[in-house]
Amino acid sequence: MTVKTATAKIDLLALKNNLQAIKDKASNSKILAVLKANAYGHGLERIAKALCEESTFKDAFGVARIDEALALRNAGIVNPIVLLEGFFSAEDLAVISVNNLETVVHNQQQLDAILQAQIDKPLKVWLKVDTGMHRLGVSPEQFDGIYQQLVASQNVHVDIILMSHLSCADDTSSSRTTDQADLFERLTSDKHCQRSLANSAGICAWPETHYQWIRPGLMLYGVSPMEPELSVNAQALDIEPVMTLQASLIAKRKIAMGEAVGYGATWVADKETHIGVVAIGYGDGYPRHASNGTPVLLNGRIVPLVGRVSMDMITVDLGAESDDNIGDIATLWGHGLPVESVAQFATTIPYELLCNITRRVRIDVV
């Protein structure tokens, strides 16, 4: 008997195909590939190196923290790397300069630190303005003044890039994206700068937001960034999942009508059936709050999760006529089972599921 514990298959060909699909949607834009949070759980250095293997990828990477940027530099990545949250301390500026990193500026404190810094060469800056997300970004009222100070500083490279972030681009029925895009255009149209507004959803649904730089995150990994009820799935976007999470069936038993399964007896069989145990749980990053009925793909069919998710195991209803065997491979999400579907049953979003894969999950690069 051979069984497989939780394993994440990382399909680098799918990644490269997704990159091409993104290029096809915004052929006149450069790509800032977002690799934060360990490349959405796919492996920071692995994903960066795979993208760099593509002769058509000459663009940049976006990360959240300076340690992520330094990990990429240590892995031999020479492409531009942008700190999407900027820097957190004035002392970081020397590190940014030495390692040829680029930084977002989104508040007065960061501006002041740059203006006062003692550095050997100008920094490449992305100035972020808040057009309605109300998270990061200088206010529209501050924007022009801060821009002018950056332009006048010898510590700042002349090629400033202007950016903002869309809050509701996944919802094509919302007017907020149009409002944000209009404000961004009014604030930036008189500046002779490259601009960046589109995230994954913007790339898919709002071509007017593409500008010179797009910032694909979720869709780069083959997951639709659109609201599920809009029926814009990954297949329709011509992207495919990079991660397929799998584990083996390690036990099978027959239970009678009225018998309960798992902690708390939260699921009770309404008829005689077979229960299968799959070697994955919340200790691997499978969502603890996945509800009864969450889909699992086994031997070409969907079987429902039943009972509570345990640390190392889940149970599924195989049906009364099951001919499944111990060692059979179950797919928890990925090829054949979109992570978006699992996220809905777990009352969360695909981002969280992908990012929550734990260290004990085996990685199998294909």
Beta strands, then each sheet from edge to edge (+ up, - down):
strand 1: 7-10
strand 2: 30-34
strand 3: 60-63
strand 4: 81-83
strand 5: 102-105
strand 6: 124-128
strand 7: 161-163
strand 8: 194-196
strand 9: 213-214
strand 10: 243-255
strand 11: 260-261
strand 12: 267-268
strand 13: 273-278
strand 14: 295-298
strand 15: 301-306
strand 16: 314-317
strand 17: 329-333
strand 18: 362-365
sheet 1: 18+ 1+ 10- 13+ 16- 15+ 14- 17+
sheet 2: 8+ 7+ 6+ 5+ 4+ 3+ 2+ 9+
sheet 3: 11+ 12-
end
